[in-house]
Amino acid sequence: QVQLVESGGALVRPGGSLRLSCVASDSIFHIYTMAWYRQAPGKQREFVARMAENGNTVYANSVKGRFTISRDGSKNAVYLQMGSLRPEDTAVYYCNTVPELAFWGQGTQVTVSS
């Protein structure tokens, strides 16, 4: 059974930091590259960052240098450490795989506002 459970979203001021967490089912975590995506109001879902099991990472240009993705194989967890947050980072954040599965979790809301 596929499971993707995101958490950690919150309201944060511009310039602040936040750490998102995602727990995935064993059936996918050790097979796929894990990734974070986000969807802002009125916009399409977009790629944020990904991390392969070998540790290779790729970031969207908009978050490069501010966000860091990591994963913990012992917990089937993937994290997104977000820093220097901007209002344009406001979105619902989702974890999924690369390529994306048809199944999506509920996401976690990140709001950056003063």
C-alpha positions as CSV (number, residue, x, y, z in Angstrom):
1,Q,0.0,0.0,0.0
2,V,1.4,3.4,-1.0
3,Q,1.7,5.9,1.8
4,L,2.9,9.5,1.7
5,V,2.3,11.6,4.8
6,E,3.6,15.2,4.9
7,S,3.9,17.4,7.9
8,G,5.6,20.5,9.3
9,G,3.9,23.2,7.4
10,A,3.2,26.5,9.3
11,L,2.8,30.2,9.0
12,V,6.2,31.8,9.0
13,R,7.6,35.3,8.5
14,P,9.7,36.3,5.5
15,G,13.3,35.4,6.1
16,G,12.3,32.6,8.4
17,S,13.0,28.8,8.3
18,L,10.9,25.7,8.4
19,R,11.5,22.0,8.1
20,L,9.1,19.7,6.4
21,S,8.9,16.0,6.8
22,C,7.4,13.2,4.8
23,V,7.1,9.5,5.6
24,A,6.7,7.2,2.7
25,S,5.8,3.5,2.6
26,D,8.6,1.0,2.3
27,S,7.3,-0.2,-1.0
28,I,8.4,3.1,-2.7
29,F,11.0,4.7,-0.5
30,H,13.8,2.3,-1.3
31,I,13.1,2.1,-5.0
32,Y,12.5,5.6,-6.2
33,T,14.1,9.0,-6.1
34,M,12.1,11.0,-3.6
35,A,11.1,14.6,-4.2
36,W,9.3,17.6,-3.0
37,Y,6.8,19.5,-5.1
38,R,4.6,22.5,-4.3
39,Q,1.4,24.1,-5.5
40,A,0.6,27.7,-5.0
41,P,-2.9,29.1,-5.1
42,G,-4.1,29.3,-8.7
43,K,-0.9,27.7,-10.1
44,Q,0.1,24.3,-11.3
45,R,2.1,22.0,-9.1
46,E,5.8,22.4,-9.6
47,F,9.0,20.5,-8.7
48,V,11.1,21.8,-5.8
49,A,13.9,19.3,-5.0
50,R,14.7,15.7,-5.4
51,M,17.2,13.3,-3.8
52,A,18.2,9.9,-5.1
53,E,19.2,7.0,-2.8
54,N,22.9,7.6,-3.7
55,G,22.6,11.1,-2.4
56,N,22.5,13.0,-5.6
57,T,20.3,16.1,-5.4
58,V,18.6,18.5,-7.8
59,Y,16.9,21.7,-6.9
60,A,14.6,24.1,-8.7
61,N,16.4,27.4,-9.5
62,S,13.9,29.3,-7.4
63,V,15.0,27.5,-4.2
64,K,18.6,26.7,-4.9
65,G,20.8,27.8,-2.0
66,R,17.8,28.3,0.3
67,F,16.3,24.8,0.6
68,T,18.0,21.5,1.4
69,I,16.5,18.1,0.8
70,S,17.6,15.1,2.9
71,R,16.4,11.5,3.5
72,D,16.7,9.0,6.3
73,G,16.4,5.4,5.1
74,S,15.9,4.1,8.6
75,K,12.7,6.0,8.9
76,N,11.5,6.0,5.3
77,A,11.5,9.8,5.7
78,V,12.5,12.7,3.4
79,Y,12.9,16.2,4.7
80,L,13.0,19.7,3.3
81,Q,14.8,22.3,5.2
82,M,13.7,25.7,4.0
83,G,15.5,28.9,4.8
84,S,15.3,32.6,3.8
85,L,11.6,32.0,3.1
86,R,9.8,34.4,0.8
87,P,6.1,35.1,0.3
88,E,6.4,33.4,-3.1
89,D,7.2,30.2,-1.3
90,T,3.7,30.1,0.0
91,A,2.1,26.8,-1.2
92,V,1.0,23.4,-0.3
93,Y,4.0,21.2,-0.3
94,Y,3.9,17.5,-1.3
95,C,6.4,14.7,-1.4
96,N,6.3,12.1,-4.1
97,T,8.7,10.2,-6.3
98,V,10.5,10.7,-9.5
99,P,8.7,10.0,-11.8
100,E,5.6,11.0,-9.9
101,L,3.2,8.4,-8.7
102,A,-0.5,8.8,-9.4
103,F,-1.1,8.8,-5.6
104,W,-0.6,12.1,-3.7
105,G,-0.7,12.7,0.0
106,Q,-2.6,15.5,1.6
107,G,0.3,17.9,1.5
108,T,1.3,20.4,4.2
109,Q,0.5,24.1,4.0
110,V,3.4,26.6,4.1
111,T,2.4,30.3,4.4
112,V,5.1,33.0,4.3
113,S,3.7,36.3,5.4
114,S,4.4,39.2,7.8
